[in-house]
Amino acid sequence: MKKVLVINASPRKQGNVSQMLHVITEELTGAGAEVGVEYANHWQVRPCMGCMACRSSHHCVLPPDDAQHVLTAICEADALVIGAPCYWGNIPGTLKLLFDRIVYGLMDETPRGIPIPLHKGKRCLLVSSCTTPWPLNILLHQSRGALRALREICNYSGFHIVGTVEKGGTRRSTGLSRREERKCRKLARVLLA
């Protein structure tokens, strides 16, 4: 049985990202995966101080908070699903805070500063949405910008990204189409393959 961690960075419980993650979670559970879900809005994570001490000590100098809890869940998972709405062409601050604080648990470095991925071989699925209508959400790097940020984090960490789901125009389209739902289900199965 595969263990999958789903990270939901959407503050909206019924928003498009949450709906897509619900479909993915449903498909993963139905296929026999053990699925854990983390909600970014529930975390208490202090901002990174940029001291860089974690690069050599492999732990954060700040007092323990939810960052370490989520890092443990990522390390224990066989696969990862991250859903993030687009904020200003990027990921929400709650998610950025987390990744800033746990960089030491995602990648290491050689003495020359060359990244060493710590999660090589694990699979990942990325989900994003934005209010900018299609195809402007892609052309203007809105949902595509959020996915770019997630890709960079996951690639440096060693995750193999099996696919992405992005939805533009969410101001007018608050539900998933059948095509979007099918894509979520299909990529969930690919994640477990």
N, C-alpha and C positions, 0 to 999 in steps of 0.2 A: 504494500500500500504506500502510495506517495503522499508526502506531507507537503501541503501548499499553504503559503502565507499570502493573504490578500490584504493589501494596504489601501484603504479608502481615504484619500485626502480631500474629499468633497464635504463641505459643511451641510449640504442638503441631503437629508435622508431619502427623499424621493426624487432627487435630481437625476439628470441623465447619466452621470458617472456612476452614481449609486445603483441605478437601474441596470446598467451594463454589468457592473460587478455582481449584482444579485443573480443575473442570468448565468454568468460565468461560474459563480460559486455553486449554483444549483446543478449545473452540468458536471462540475468537478466532483461534487458529493455523490451525484447519481452514478458516476463512474467508479466510485469506491475510494476516492481520495480523502484523506483527513485534512480538512480545511480550517484554518484559523483566520480570523478577520481582525485587523487593527484599524481603528478610526483616528485619524490625525487630530480631529477636534477634541478628542478625549485626552490627548497627551499633555503632560507637563514637561516641557523640554526647555532648558535654559539655553540661550544663544552661545555659540562658540566664541571663545576669546581670541582665537587665532594665534595661540601661543606655540603651536606646532609640537608641543611636548608629546602628544599621542603618537606621533610618527616614530619615535624611538622607544617610548615606554609601552606602547600598545594598549593604553587605557587613557581615558579622559581625566584631567586633573580636577574637573568640576565634581561636586557631590553627585552621587548616583541619582538618576531620575528616569523617566520613561524611555530615554534614548537607549540606555543599556538593555532595558526590557525588550524593545523592538529589535535591537541588534541580536540578542539571543534568539529571538523567534526567527529572524532571517537566517542565522547560522544553522539552526535546527531544521529548516525547511529544505525540501528537495527542489522546490520551484517557487517562483514569486510572481504575483500579479500586482501591479501598481496602477491605481486609477487616480487621475488628478485633473481637475478642471483647469482651464487656461486662465491665468491672471497676468495681464499685460504681456502676453506672448511667452509666458514661462509657467513654472509650477507654483502652487501656493506657498507662502512663507512657512507654514507649519511643516510642510514636507522638506523644504530647503533646510530649515533648522535641524531636522533630524539627520539628514545626510551630511551636513557640516559636522555634526557632533560625533558621527559614527564612522567617519572616513577610515580610521585605523582598523576597523573590523571589516571593511569592504575591500581595501587594497593596501598593499605594503609598498615599499620602495627599495630599489637597490641603493648602494652607497652613492651612486651618481644621480639618484632621483628618478630612475626609470620605474614606472608603475609595475607592480606585481599583483595580478588579480587573485583574490582569496576565495572566490566562489566559482572558479572555472568548472565547467561541466553542468552547472545548474541552469535551468531554463527559466525564461521570464516572458510575461505578456504585459503589454502597456496599453492603457486606456486613457483617452482624454476627450474633452468636449469644450466648446466655447460658444458664445453668443454670436460671433461673427458668422454670417451665412456662408454656405458652401458656394463657390470654390475659394472665396476670399479668405476663409479660415486657413487654407493651405497657402495660397499665393502671398498673403500678408504675414505668414509665419505666426499665426495665432495658436490654434491647437497643434500645429506642426512645431511651433516653438517650444511648447510644453513637452511634446514628445522628444524633441531634440535634447532638451535638458535631461530627461529620464534616460534616453539612450546613452548619453555620455556617462552618467553615473553607473548604469548597468554594464556598459562595455568595459569601463575601467575596472569594475568589480569582477569581471569574468563571466557574467551571465550571458547565455545565448538567447537572444530575443527571437522568439518564434513568431511574433506578429504584433500588430498594433491595431487598435480600433479607435477611430476618431469621429466625432460628430460635431458638425458646425450648425449654426443657426438655431441654437437651443432656446432662444427667446421666444420663437414662434412654434417650435416643435419640442414639446415637453415629454413626449413619450418615444419609445423605440419603435421603429418600423419592423416589419417581419424580417426584412433583409438584414437589418442591424442585429436583431436578435439571433438570426441564423449564424451570422459571422461570429458573434460572441460565443455561441455554442461550439462552432467548428474550431475556433482557436483554443478553447478550453480543452477540447479533445487532443489537439495538436500538442498542447503543453504537457499532457500526460503521456504522449507517445514515446 
